[in-house]
Amino acid sequence: MRTRAWVQIDGSEGEGGGQLLRTSLTLSMLTARPFEMIQIRAKRPHPGLQAQHLQALLAAQQMCAAMLEGGQKDSLHVRFTPGQPRSGHYRFDIGTAGAASLVLHTLYLPLSLCDQPSTVRIRGGTHVPWSPTYHHLAGAWLPCLQAMGLRLELTLLRAGFYPHGGGEMAAKIDPVTAIQPLRLPTRGAVQEVRVFSAHTNLKDEVAGRQARAAAYLLRQAGLQPIVVETQLPSLSRNTVCAVTGIFERTRVCYSALGERGKRAEQVAEEACRAFLAFLRSDATVDEHLADQLVLPMALASGPSVMRTPRVTQHLLTNIATIQKFLPVTIRLSGALGECADVEVIPGP
């Protein structure tokens, strides 16, 4: 039963970042429960709503005709009273290099549970630090959602890097009537490893050096990667290297970004080292994907399970936020920093 009881959230709890707001917005739209959040992003160097958080908030307001207080940049206090989410054709512009992926994370579940298809185009950063890159979305996040019965398609229209932004991604979201559980207790054998090496407005040789360095490191580990080198349209001059592992039952993707003074070989090494560390574990999803999947798992029609190589503060914070809105049981077999099974049992 949908209820209108207010949810009170202290934005300084846990890791104290924007994830508390995004998860709260998603669940507020889905449960019809209004929420009040204080001390938004209190543990960040620049507290309060920044561009990407404000855009997620305003996008959610538009999508469900919500009543909103505190919807301005740098706000530390928000009150959000949702209406019914509506399918449609939406365009959002963060206006900076703020992460487009995180705005999409806020919106896709309410749109998936509407009764008509939707399209969403988001302009901003598609490849920026501390956020899922487009290639993580496409390589790891999307296949897991599709395995849960969600019907999304993603397209990268233009890559956006810090500080220029100006990237754009599009999502097509078809409605579903239920979200299926995801059971990933084991990953199975590795079937394929892919290296994606791209540059924007640099010389092709830069992507080539990056690709060769990644291929060398992976071959040293006994793998035979499939390598793709390309150039992406962008307003920026930068590089991205993504290493995707395809296993019998799951996929993971680790990516690294260039920056001024950072050699292409260093970018490749960063992505490969993270992937190889995952390979040495017996995890079934990467540590970043774990905190992203726990939300749809909490809404699924039955119990789900996954294994993360490392319990992060992001995961613990997201679990605590979800449990403020939903009667869900979430069990971890390990503590912060440890490899752990994550079991999610939705309530009635």
JOHU-V984241 format. One record per pair of residues at least 4 apart in sequence whose ideal C-beta (glycine too) atoms are under 7 Angstrom apart, sorted by the first residue. I is the first residue (numbers start at 1). GAP is how many residues later the second one is. D is the distance in whole Angstrom. If there is no record, write none. Layout:
BEGIN
I_GAP_D, I_GAP_D
END
This chain:
BEGIN
2_29_6, 2_30_4, 3_30_6, 4_28_6, 4_29_7, 4_30_7, 5_28_6, 6_28_5, 6_29_7, 6_30_6, 7_26_5, 7_28_4, 7_317_5, 7_318_6, 8_28_6, 9_11_6, 9_15_6, 9_26_6, 9_28_4, 9_312_7, 9_315_7, 10_28_6, 10_29_6, 11_5_7, 11_9_5, 11_10_7, 11_26_5, 11_27_6, 11_28_5, 11_29_4, 11_30_6, 11_31_6, 12_4_5, 12_27_4, 12_30_4, 12_31_6, 13_304_7, 13_307_7, 14_299_6, 14_302_6, 14_303_3, 14_306_6, 15_28_7, 15_298_4, 15_299_6, 15_302_5, 16_25_7, 16_26_5, 16_27_3, 16_28_7, 17_24_6, 17_26_7, 17_27_6, 18_4_6, 18_23_6, 18_35_5, 18_84_7, 19_4_6, 19_295_6, 19_298_6, 19_299_6, 20_4_6, 20_17_7, 20_297_6, 20_301_5, 21_4_6, 21_16_6, 21_19_6, 21_32_6, 21_36_7, 22_4_7, 22_34_6, 22_80_6, 22_83_6, 22_84_5, 23_4_6, 23_272_6, 23_295_6, 23_298_5, 23_299_6, 24_4_6, 24_11_5, 24_13_6, 24_297_6, 25_4_7, 25_31_6, 25_32_7, 25_35_4, 25_55_7, 25_81_5, 26_4_6, 26_80_6, 26_83_5, 26_84_6, 26_269_7, 27_4_6, 27_295_7, 27_298_4, 27_299_7, 28_5_6, 28_6_7, 28_7_5, 28_52_6, 28_54_5, 29_31_6, 29_35_5, 29_53_5, 29_56_5, 29_81_4, 30_79_6, 30_80_6, 30_83_7, 31_294_6, 32_50_6, 33_292_6, 34_46_6, 34_47_4, 34_48_7, 35_45_6, 36_43_5, 37_41_5, 38_38_7, 38_39_5, 39_37_6, 40_7_7, 40_8_6, 40_9_6, 40_35_7, 40_36_5, 40_37_7, 40_38_6, 41_6_5, 41_7_6, 42_5_5, 46_4_6, 47_29_6, 48_26_4, 48_27_6, 48_28_5, 49_4_5, 49_5_5, 49_8_7, 49_24_6, 49_25_6, 49_26_5, 50_4_7, 50_48_7, 51_4_6, 51_43_5, 51_44_6, 51_45_4, 51_47_4, 52_4_7, 52_42_5, 52_46_3, 52_47_5, 52_50_6, 52_51_6, 52_72_7, 53_4_6, 54_4_6, 54_17_7, 54_19_6, 55_4_6, 55_37_6, 55_39_5, 55_43_7, 55_48_6, 56_4_6, 56_46_7, 56_47_5, 56_50_4, 57_4_6, 57_14_6, 57_21_7, 58_4_6, 58_13_6, 59_4_6, 59_31_7, 59_33_5, 59_44_6, 59_47_7, 59_48_6, 60_4_7, 60_6_7, 60_46_6, 60_47_7, 61_5_4, 61_7_5, 61_10_7, 63_22_6, 63_23_6, 63_27_7, 63_44_6, 63_47_7, 64_18_5, 64_19_5, 64_20_6, 64_21_5, 64_22_7, 65_18_4, 66_14_6, 66_15_6, 66_16_5, 66_17_6, 67_14_4, 68_12_6, 69_9_7, 69_10_4, 70_5_4, 70_7_5, 70_8_4, 70_9_6, 71_4_7, 71_7_7, 85_25_4, 85_26_7, 85_29_6, 86_28_7, 87_24_6, 87_27_4, 87_28_7, 87_29_4, 87_30_6, 87_31_4, 88_30_6, 89_29_7, 89_30_5, 90_28_7, 90_30_5, 91_30_5, 92_11_6, 92_30_5, 93_30_4, 94_4_4, 94_6_7, 94_9_7, 94_29_6, 94_30_3, 94_71_7, 96_28_7, 96_69_5, 97_27_6, 97_28_4, 97_31_5, 97_63_6, 97_64_7, 97_65_4, 97_66_6, 97_67_6, 97_68_4, 98_26_5, 98_27_6, 99_25_7, 99_26_5, 99_29_5, 99_32_4, 100_4_6, 100_22_4, 100_23_7, 100_24_4, 100_25_6, 100_26_5, 100_67_6, 100_69_5, 101_4_6, 101_30_6, 101_31_4, 101_33_7, 101_36_6, 102_4_7, 102_29_6, 103_4_7, 103_19_5, 104_4_6, 104_16_7, 104_18_6, 104_67_6, 105_187_7, 107_4_6, 107_13_6, 108_4_6, 108_44_6, 108_63_7, 108_65_6, 109_4_7, 109_187_6, 109_190_7, 110_4_7, 111_7_4, 111_62_5, 112_38_5, 112_61_6, 112_63_6, 112_64_6, 113_63_7, 114_4_7, 114_61_6, 115_60_6, 116_59_6, 117_56_7, 117_57_5, 117_58_7, 118_55_5, 119_51_7, 119_52_7, 119_53_5, 120_51_5, 120_53_7, 121_47_6, 121_49_5, 122_46_7, 122_47_6, 123_44_7, 123_45_5, 124_36_6, 124_41_5, 124_43_6, 125_35_5, 125_36_7, 125_37_6, 125_40_5, 125_42_6, 126_7_7, 126_8_4, 126_30_6, 126_33_5, 126_34_5, 126_41_4, 126_43_6, 127_6_5, 127_7_6, 127_32_6, 127_33_7, 127_34_5, 127_113_5, 127_130_6, 128_33_7, 128_34_5, 129_33_7, 129_128_6, 132_4_4, 132_5_6, 132_9_7, 132_156_7, 133_107_7, 133_109_7, 133_122_5, 134_4_6, 134_22_5, 134_35_6, 135_4_5, 135_61_6, 135_105_7, 135_107_4, 135_118_6, 135_120_5, 136_4_6, 136_5_6, 136_117_5, 136_119_6, 137_4_5, 137_5_6, 137_17_6, 138_4_6, 138_16_5, 139_103_6, 139_105_4, 139_112_6, 139_114_3, 140_4_7, 140_111_5, 140_112_5, 140_113_4, 140_146_7, 140_149_5, 141_4_6, 141_148_6, 141_151_6, 142_4_6, 142_10_6, 142_12_6, 143_4_6, 143_108_5, 144_4_7, 144_38_6, 144_145_7, 144_149_6, 145_5_4, 145_7_6, 145_151_7, 146_4_6, 147_35_6, 148_31_5, 148_32_5, 148_34_5, 148_148_6, 148_152_7, 149_27_6, 149_29_7, 149_30_6, 149_31_4, 150_26_6, 150_29_7, 151_23_4, 151_25_6, 152_19_6, 152_20_7, 152_21_5, 153_18_7, 153_19_4, 154_15_6, 154_17_6, 155_14_7, 155_15_5, 156_13_5, 157_11_4, 157_12_6, 157_13_6, 158_8_7, 158_9_5, 158_10_5, 158_75_5, 158_76_6, 159_8_5, 159_41_6, 159_73_4, 159_74_7, 159_75_4, 160_4_7, 160_5_5, 160_6_5, 160_7_2, 160_74_7, 161_39_7, 161_73_6, 161_75_4, 161_77_4, 161_96_7, 164_71_5, 164_72_5, 166_69_4, 167_67_7, 178_123_5, 179_117_6, 179_120_5, 179_121_5, 179_122_7, 180_120_6, 180_121_6, 181_119_5, 181_120_6, 181_121_4, 181_122_6, 181_123_4, 182_111_7, 182_115_6, 182_122_5, 182_124_7, 183_121_6, 183_122_6, 184_65_6, 184_66_5, 184_100_4, 184_101_6, 184_121_6, 184_122_5, 184_123_7, 185_120_5, 185_122_7, 186_63_7, 186_98_7, 187_60_4, 187_61_7, 187_62_6, 187_63_5, 187_97_4, 188_59_5, 188_60_3, 188_61_5, 189_58_7, 189_59_6, 190_55_6, 190_57_5, 191_55_5, 191_56_6, 191_57_6, 192_34_7, 192_54_4, 193_25_6, 193_30_5, 193_32_4, 193_50_7, 193_52_5, 194_31_6, 194_32_5, 194_50_5, 195_16_6, 195_19_5, 195_20_6, 195_30_5, 195_32_5, 195_33_7, 195_48_6, 196_32_5, 196_46_4, 197_10_5, 197_13_4, 197_14_4, 197_17_7, 197_30_7, 197_31_7, 197_32_5, 197_44_5, 198_9_6, 198_32_5, 198_33_6, 198_34_5, 198_41_7, 198_42_5, 199_7_5, 199_8_4, 199_32_6, 199_40_5, 200_31_7, 200_32_5, 200_34_4, 200_36_5, 200_37_6, 200_38_5, 201_33_6, 201_35_7, 201_36_5, 202_4_5, 202_35_6, 202_37_7, 204_4_6, 204_27_7, 205_4_6, 206_4_7, 206_33_6, 206_58_5, 207_4_6, 207_22_5, 207_23_7, 207_32_7, 208_4_6, 208_21_6, 209_4_6, 209_55_4, 209_56_6, 210_4_6, 210_29_6, 210_31_5, 210_54_4, 210_57_6, 210_58_5, 211_4_6, 211_16_5, 211_18_5, 212_4_6, 213_4_7, 213_51_7, 213_52_4, 213_55_4, 213_56_7, 214_4_6, 214_27_6, 214_29_6, 214_54_4, 214_57_7, 214_58_5, 215_4_6, 215_10_6, 215_12_5, 216_4_6, 217_4_7, 217_51_7, 217_52_6, 217_55_4, 218_5_4, 218_7_5, 218_54_6, 219_4_6, 219_5_7, 221_55_6, 238_19_7, 238_20_5, 239_19_4, 239_25_6, 239_28_6, 240_15_6, 240_17_6, 241_14_7, 241_15_5, 241_26_5, 241_27_5, 241_30_5, 242_11_6, 242_13_4, 242_29_6, 243_11_5, 243_28_5, 243_29_6, 243_32_4, 244_7_6, 244_9_4, 245_6_7, 245_7_5, 245_30_6, 246_5_5, 247_4_7, 250_34_5, 250_35_6, 252_26_6, 252_33_7, 252_34_5, 254_17_5, 254_20_4, 254_21_5, 254_24_7, 254_32_7, 255_16_6, 256_11_5, 256_14_4, 256_15_4, 257_10_7, 258_4_5, 258_9_5, 262_4_5, 262_5_6, 264_4_7, 265_4_6, 266_4_6, 267_4_7, 268_4_6, 269_4_6, 270_4_7, 271_4_6, 272_4_6, 273_4_6, 274_4_7, 275_4_6, 276_4_7, 278_5_6, 278_8_6, 278_31_6, 281_28_4, 281_58_6, 282_25_7, 283_24_5, 283_25_6, 283_26_4, 283_56_6, 284_22_5, 284_23_5, 285_4_4, 285_5_5, 285_8_6, 285_21_5, 285_23_6, 286_23_7, 287_21_5, 287_22_6, 287_23_4, 287_25_5, 288_4_7, 289_4_6, 290_4_7, 290_16_6, 290_18_4, 290_25_5, 290_52_6, 291_21_6, 291_23_4, 291_24_4, 291_27_5, 293_4_6, 293_13_6, 294_4_6, 294_21_7, 294_24_6, 294_25_6, 294_28_7, 294_36_7, 294_48_7, 294_50_6, 295_23_7, 295_27_6, 296_4_7, 297_7_4, 297_47_4, 298_24_5, 298_28_6, 298_30_4, 298_46_6, 298_48_6, 299_47_7, 300_4_6, 300_46_6, 303_40_7, 303_41_7, 303_42_5, 304_40_5, 305_36_6, 305_37_7, 305_38_5, 306_36_5, 307_34_5, 308_7_7, 308_31_7, 308_32_6, 308_34_6, 309_30_5, 310_27_6, 310_29_7, 311_4_6, 311_5_7, 311_21_6, 311_23_6, 311_24_6, 311_25_5, 311_26_6, 311_27_6, 311_29_5, 313_4_6, 313_23_7, 314_4_6, 315_4_6, 316_4_7, 316_20_7, 317_4_6, 318_4_6, 319_4_6, 319_11_5, 322_4_6, 322_6_6, 323_5_6, 326_21_6, 327_20_3, 327_21_7, 328_16_7, 328_17_7, 328_18_5, 328_19_5, 329_16_4, 330_12_7, 330_14_5, 331_12_4, 332_8_5, 332_10_6, 333_7_5, 333_8_4, 334_4_3, 334_5_6, 334_6_3
END
